[in-house]
Amino acid sequence: MPKTVVILDETPDSQRLGVAMLGAIGELVDSVQFLAVAELPAVADPKAIYCPLTLDVPPTFEFWGRSIGRSCQEIDRLRDLAAITTDVKVGDGGNLWLPVIWTAKDPIYGEVIGGMAANRDRQPLYRFGERLLTELSAPPATYLVQLSQDRAGIIFDRLFPFPAIPVLGSVKQPLDLFDCHWRCITNQ
């Protein structure tokens, strides 16, 4: 297995994500290297597996997730896309997070974080997540859809192309979203 390079930013939250990723994959890989965004080489090593846990990857750094990372960085464009291609509203302040494990075969959905979604509300959330990721031609990874709900339905906030802070509780659980992320990006 090639070395895994986990890309972090300088925030304490990013460091916590790095610790969670190491805990999830440390026994599965031969080599894990942690790099701050500022330490990235000019050109990606084609033999390395890059695993960013930040949206701050420079636009010049080419790797498997560059396109989806850029889409997630451009929040206004992403919201416009969601509004145009789906039947959801968009806005700031999402207090719910839907984990979507986007495999090469079928999506797997985690429990909504931040609130209880009623059974009748889950299917529209799942359909939205699938439509958005399909529209973005998202590569396999674990995504986190940030949203809220009101009586009229879903309000989309943003998308993270990695397991972000709200999923830290999944570490070492039967569905460890950090482990799922690594397995998706390595085509397992």
C-alpha positions in Angstrom: 0.0 0.0 0.0 1.4 3.4 -0.9 1.9 6.0 1.8 -1.1 8.0 2.9 -0.6 11.8 3.2 -3.2 13.5 5.4 -3.4 17.2 4.6 -4.4 19.5 7.5 -4.7 23.2 8.1 -3.4 25.0 11.1 -6.6 25.0 13.1 -7.2 22.9 16.3 -10.2 21.3 14.6 -8.1 20.1 11.7 -5.6 18.6 14.2 -8.4 16.8 15.9 -9.5 15.4 12.5 -6.0 14.2 11.9 -5.9 12.4 15.2 -9.2 10.7 14.4 -8.0 9.7 10.9 -4.8 8.2 12.4 -6.9 6.3 15.0 -9.1 4.9 12.2 -6.4 3.9 9.7 -3.2 3.7 11.7 -3.2 -0.1 11.8 -4.3 -0.5 8.2 -1.5 1.4 6.4 2.2 1.1 6.4 3.0 4.8 6.3 1.0 7.9 7.3 2.4 11.4 6.8 0.7 14.5 8.1 1.3 17.7 6.1 0.1 21.2 6.7 -1.3 22.9 3.6 1.8 25.2 3.5 4.1 22.2 3.4 2.5 20.6 0.3 4.9 20.0 -2.5 4.4 21.8 -5.8 3.4 18.6 -7.5 1.6 15.6 -5.9 3.5 12.4 -5.6 1.7 10.0 -8.0 2.5 7.1 -5.6 0.9 8.7 -2.5 -2.7 8.7 -1.5 -3.7 12.2 -0.5 -6.4 12.6 2.2 -7.2 16.2 2.8 -9.1 17.0 6.0 -9.4 20.7 5.1 -11.0 22.8 2.3 -7.8 25.0 2.1 -5.9 22.8 -0.4 -4.3 25.2 -3.0 -6.1 25.2 -6.4 -2.7 24.3 -8.1 -2.3 21.1 -6.2 -3.7 18.3 -8.4 -4.9 15.1 -6.8 -7.9 12.7 -7.0 -10.2 15.1 -5.1 -9.2 18.5 -6.5 -12.5 19.1 -8.5 -14.8 18.2 -5.6 -12.7 20.1 -3.2 -12.9 23.2 -5.4 -16.7 22.8 -5.7 -17.0 22.6 -1.9 -14.8 25.7 -1.4 -17.0 27.8 -3.7 -20.0 27.8 -1.3 -22.1 30.3 -3.3 -21.7 28.4 -6.5 -22.5 25.1 -4.8 -25.6 26.6 -3.3 -26.7 27.9 -6.7 -26.1 24.5 -8.2 -28.2 22.9 -5.4 -31.0 25.4 -5.8 -31.1 25.0 -9.6 -30.8 21.2 -9.8 -32.9 20.2 -6.7 -36.0 21.3 -5.0 -34.3 22.6 -1.9 -33.8 26.1 -0.5 -30.3 27.3 0.4 -28.9 29.4 3.3 -26.5 29.8 6.2 -26.6 28.2 9.6 -27.2 24.5 9.0 -27.4 22.7 12.3 -27.8 19.2 10.9 -25.2 17.0 9.2 -25.9 14.1 6.9 -23.0 11.7 6.4 -22.9 10.1 3.0 -20.5 7.3 2.3 -20.2 7.7 -1.5 -18.9 4.3 -2.7 -18.2 3.2 -6.2 -21.4 1.1 -6.1 -24.1 2.7 -3.9 -24.3 5.5 -1.3 -24.6 4.6 2.4 -26.1 7.1 4.7 -25.2 7.7 8.3 -27.6 8.9 10.9 -28.4 12.6 10.8 -26.2 14.4 13.3 -27.5 17.3 15.3 -31.1 16.3 15.5 -33.6 13.5 15.0 -34.8 13.2 11.5 -38.2 11.5 11.4 -38.5 8.5 9.1 -40.6 10.5 6.7 -37.8 13.2 6.5 -35.0 10.8 5.8 -35.8 9.8 2.3 -35.9 13.4 1.0 -32.5 14.0 2.7 -31.1 10.8 1.1 -32.4 11.8 -2.3 -31.0 15.3 -2.0 -27.6 14.0 -1.0 -27.5 11.5 -3.9 -28.7 14.1 -6.4 -26.1 16.7 -5.2 -23.2 14.2 -5.3 -24.3 12.9 -8.7 -24.5 16.4 -10.1 -21.0 17.1 -8.8 -19.6 13.8 -10.3 -18.2 13.2 -6.8 -15.5 10.6 -6.5 -15.8 7.9 -3.8 -15.3 9.4 -0.3 -17.2 10.2 2.9 -19.1 13.5 2.5 -20.9 15.6 5.1 -23.9 17.6 4.0 -24.6 20.5 6.3 -28.3 21.5 6.3 -31.2 22.5 8.3 -34.9 21.9 8.0 -38.1 23.9 8.3 -41.7 23.1 7.7 -41.2 23.6 4.0 -38.3 21.1 3.8 -34.5 21.0 3.4 -32.3 24.1 3.5 -28.8 23.3 2.2 -25.9 25.1 3.7 -22.7 23.4 2.4 -20.8 20.2 1.7 -17.6 18.8 3.1 -15.7 16.3 1.0 -14.3 14.6 4.1 -15.6 13.6 7.6 -15.6 16.9 9.4 -15.8 17.7 13.2 -19.5 16.7 13.7 -18.6 13.0 12.9 -15.8 12.7 15.6 -18.2 10.6 17.6 -18.1 7.9 14.9 -14.4 7.0 15.7 -14.1 3.3 16.8 -17.8 2.8 16.3 -19.2 0.1 14.0 -19.5 2.7 11.3 -16.3 4.7 11.7 -16.7 7.5 9.1 -12.9 8.1 9.0 -12.2 4.5 8.2 -15.0 4.6 5.6 -13.5 7.7 4.0 -10.1 6.1 3.7 -11.5 2.9 2.3 -13.5 5.0 -0.3 -10.6 7.1 -1.5 -8.4 3.9 -1.8 -11.2 2.1 -3.8 -11.8 -0.5 -1.1 
